[in-house]
């Protein structure tokens, strides 16, 4: 890459050095604007208004309650959306909230052959010991 850059630079230097002194770049034609005729109103430029963007709706935090035995954990804001257990990996889908049970709080939140690591809140592969 460095070699091709040097070759290109050397080529440009050679072309510039060999150019005739009377070679000048072609003059670009000036843009002609029509002149207003006396008695006609002059059009004024219209200022563009910035686009109005609606603010996103606030997201209500899910209530955090200690789950009873047999009930799934309440998903937090980081839980992925789901419609079935297949989209949650080792976790299960909490269809009440349409989110994966994250962080897990018991084995109820994890798929078969997965265990809940309560330290990290992740369902990890491997049956509970």
C-alpha positions in Angstrom: 0.0 0.0 0.0 2.9 2.3 0.8 4.5 1.5 -2.5 1.4 2.3 -4.5 1.0 5.6 -2.7 4.6 6.5 -3.4 4.3 5.6 -7.1 1.1 7.7 -7.4 2.8 10.6 -5.7 5.9 10.3 -8.0 3.6 10.2 -11.0 1.7 13.3 -10.0 5.0 15.1 -9.3 6.3 14.1 -12.8 3.1 15.3 -14.5 3.2 18.6 -12.7 6.8 19.2 -13.5 6.3 18.5 -17.2 3.2 20.7 -17.6 3.6 23.7 -19.9 3.6 27.0 -18.2 0.8 28.3 -20.3 -1.5 25.5 -19.4 -4.1 26.9 -17.1 -7.2 25.2 -15.9 -10.3 26.0 -17.9 -12.3 28.8 -16.5 -15.6 27.7 -15.1 -18.5 29.8 -16.4 -20.1 32.0 -13.8 -23.7 31.1 -13.0 -26.0 33.8 -14.3 -29.1 34.6 -12.2 -32.0 36.5 -13.8 -32.1 40.1 -12.9 -35.4 41.3 -11.4 -37.5 43.5 -13.6 -38.7 46.8 -12.1 -42.1 46.4 -10.5 -41.8 42.7 -9.9 -41.5 41.4 -6.4 -38.2 39.8 -5.5 -38.4 36.3 -4.2 -36.9 35.8 -0.7 -35.3 32.6 0.3 -37.5 30.5 2.6 -35.8 29.3 5.8 -36.2 25.5 6.3 -37.8 24.6 9.6 -36.1 21.7 11.5 -38.0 18.5 11.4 -40.1 17.8 14.5 -39.2 14.5 16.1 -41.5 13.0 18.7 -39.8 12.1 21.9 -39.8 8.4 22.7 -42.5 7.2 25.1 -41.2 6.7 28.6 -40.7 3.0 29.5 -42.2 2.0 32.8 -40.0 -0.1 35.0 -41.3 -3.5 35.8 -42.1 -3.9 39.5 -39.4 -5.9 41.3 -40.9 -8.5 43.6 -39.4 -11.6 45.1 -40.8 -14.5 43.1 -42.6 -17.2 44.9 -41.7 -20.8 44.3 -42.9 -21.9 40.9 -43.3 -18.4 39.4 -40.9 -16.9 36.9 -38.6 -13.9 37.6 -39.8 -10.5 36.5 -37.6 -9.5 33.5 -35.6 -6.3 33.8 -34.9 -3.7 31.1 -32.1 -5.7 29.6 -34.2 -8.8 29.0 -34.6 -9.7 25.3 -38.1 -9.8 23.7 -39.5 -13.3 23.0 -42.6 -15.2 22.0 -41.4 -18.7 22.9 -38.6 -20.4 24.8 -36.7 -21.0 21.6 -35.6 -17.4 21.3 -34.2 -17.2 24.9 -31.3 -19.7 24.7 -30.9 -21.3 28.0 -33.5 -19.1 29.7 -37.3 -19.4 29.4 -39.7 -16.9 27.9 -41.9 -15.1 30.4 -45.0 -14.8 28.2 -46.7 -12.5 30.7 -44.1 -9.8 29.9 -43.1 -11.2 26.4 -39.4 -11.1 27.5 -36.9 -13.7 28.5 -36.6 -14.4 32.2 -33.5 -12.3 32.9 -31.9 -12.2 35.4 -32.9 -15.7 36.5 -33.7 -16.2 40.2 -34.4 -19.9 40.3 -34.4 -23.1 38.1 -37.9 -22.2 37.0 -36.5 -19.4 34.9 -34.1 -21.7 33.0 -34.7 -24.2 30.2 -34.3 -28.0 30.7 -30.7 -29.0 31.4 -29.7 -25.5 32.4 -29.1 -24.1 35.9 -29.6 -20.6 37.2 -26.4 -18.9 38.4 -27.9 -16.4 40.9 -24.6 -14.5 41.1 -24.6 -13.4 37.4 -28.4 -13.9 36.8 -27.6 -16.1 33.8 -29.0 -19.5 33.0 -26.0 -21.7 32.2 -25.8 -25.1 30.5 -25.7 -28.1 32.8 -28.2 -29.7 35.1 -28.2 -28.3 38.7 -26.0 -30.2 41.1 
